């Protein structure tokens, strides 16, 4: 090991400790035994040195410096300031917040060398009989509130700030919030990763809920400009549907993003209200379909099992709760594994998306096949439905969206596990005509949420 | 009680968990994908113009300079012990790829609290500006032969402290950290989901559970439970992590640091140690063996080559006298 630091023996010979106080227009040079160091005289007014202490909070974290307190005799500073008492300086100078520097000096030959051992800002003087106690702190520089600002109606552009957003801190964001990930499963070598199911996103806070001219909504995401690599691209704005844990990307043209000095804003072309509910579903009489809720619980460890021997359709249902708008396109991903029955590489897992299945002769349906290449392992099946073409969500007839799973060649008996199934969809919200209708839908949502909770 | 505390003050990582309650935002919300604070045109923080600030060292640097009060370039250490640049390098060297994290701060705290949380979750130590300069240290793999796995980076090697030159021998006290501080099961909840206000992933090591952990860390935890006769779980939320590589590094580091007892010591010292920094690694000269043997049985009784680090330093100065130091040290 090398002796990295020069832990100097010389410094024990002739040494001194001094304090410099940098007032506006005057610097005070203080010590306990008066002496000249180089061409500066240090006044002998220090009556008591406090401890200088730094303490680690643990293996990691911040090592904190304690406040440094020292006492000064209330006597005159003959060389540095007129007056009979140190306290007289308080009449002419501001002490609060001024920087003090404590130095350790040592002499080699005729030369003095110094090292700063504490630097901080004066906080609170206390006057005692014959002495003045001064305290300095070195950590004020990062005790600032963070995030630094909150939403206020009186600020520029925030005159229509909703009451719920008043006083909310405006977020500061670091790092990459664009990553995509799906579902992984500890039970096999492959999970539903990178299928475009976006989860790494950040929320916007509503700052303008009814612009009378454009009927737009504006959400602020940050208090500062962000990296430009993402905000200029399309397909960055999502609605989160909490009941199905799904982020729905908005159809292009319905949103715009502003990345400026005051922050990042999302502007939606019109008010949007959407909720949906996905529930596990149905199967023909006599078929196995155990614990179907396990396929929608967002837990990788649990699964539902179904019998695929007779071309049974196993259905998961999304039932919107309000008059919402339309689905433009959709993507469904399933994490599955065959556990009983001989694997057949020729098989296909068929994922279907139906509008009001099965009695949907009047509606469109879309079906796609995913090769079931190695049924012995957990596999992912991903199917895009690019041309759904504006299915109405919760139209007058109570339309629901159904996802079903089926094996295209059902001749071989067996059991399949479904660990998770999820859907994301591109969304065109229903146009609203005015505030009265907005209120009506809000009331409807409240009512229906109550019904669901029962 | 802090998870990192071996002895000392409460720490921030548990406060981080308390701070993760739902924000006062819409339940059903509008979200977007984005990349956060960028570097300036000069690459002041990352070394690359306009780059995304994602390395924890760069992030802390930026937090101090942009959101601190009157913190300028002269208040940031850029070379030698405590260099932010070196810390960035050491962080990236820990994993395949970069050691990137992400932060969305929507709850009112202070800059110091957020930095404390980042340090806790990334194996970093920030040293407050005792002399006007912030220093940052990243724990890293020690060079071969040191006998211990981690020590603060960029310290140039351990400082040698001599019994006669530096210490006040009569003040030396040696002991062990408490057995209650042992950790030998680690569960980290990571990948915070802003939409659901919950964590989507769990990373763990537990000798009593089958887990996809490397066998060596399962063994370390198992040995710890056997040696100390205690099963102690640490289960925490680590909200800045979104990459599997970084959170696995953290899990393994926790095991390396906390699954064994450590030697702790306290001693008075002469002014000759005035250059010693908090968090700096030091070794004791072998003449100490005559008075107090190294207390861990398996290590052969000698202090030779044993790395310790300064956990606390107190400087006291009498009027008209020479300063003295009290140093608290802990085995690396």
Interface residues (C-beta under 8 A of the other chain):
Chain A: X1 X2 X3 X4 X5 X6 X7 X8 X9 X11 X12 X15 X17 X32 X33 X46 X47 X48 X49 X51 X52 X53 X54 X55 X56 X57 X58 X59 X60 X61 X62 X63 X64 X65 X101 X104 X115 X116 X117 X118 X119 X138 X139 X140 X141 X142 X143 X144 X145 X146 X147 X148 X150 X164 X168 X169 X171 X172 X173 X174 X175 X176 X177 X178 X179 X181 X186 X198 X199 X200 X201 X202 X203 X204 X205 X206 X217 X219 X221 X222 X224 X225 X226 X227 X228 X229 X230 X231 X236 X237 X238 X239 X240 X241 X242 X245 X247 X257 X264 X266 X268 X272 X273 X274 X275
Chain B: X2 X3 X4 X5 X6 X8 X9 X10 X11 X12 X23 X24 X25 X26 X27 X28 X29 X30 X31 X32 X33 X34 X35 X36 X37 X38 X50 X52 X53 X54 X59 X62 X63 X64 X67 X68 X69 X70 X71 X75 X81 X100 X101 X102 X103 X104 X105 X106 X107 X108 X109 X110 X111 X112 X113 X114 X115 X116 X119 X120 X122 X123 X124 X125 X126 X127 X128 X129 X130 X131 X132 X139 X155 X156 X157 X158 X159 X160 X161 X165 X166 X191 X193 X194 X195 X196 X200 X212 X242 X257 X270 X271 X272 X273 X274 X275 X276 X278 X279 X280 X283 X305 X310 X311 X312 X313 X314 X315 X316 X317 X318 X319 X320 X322 X323 X328
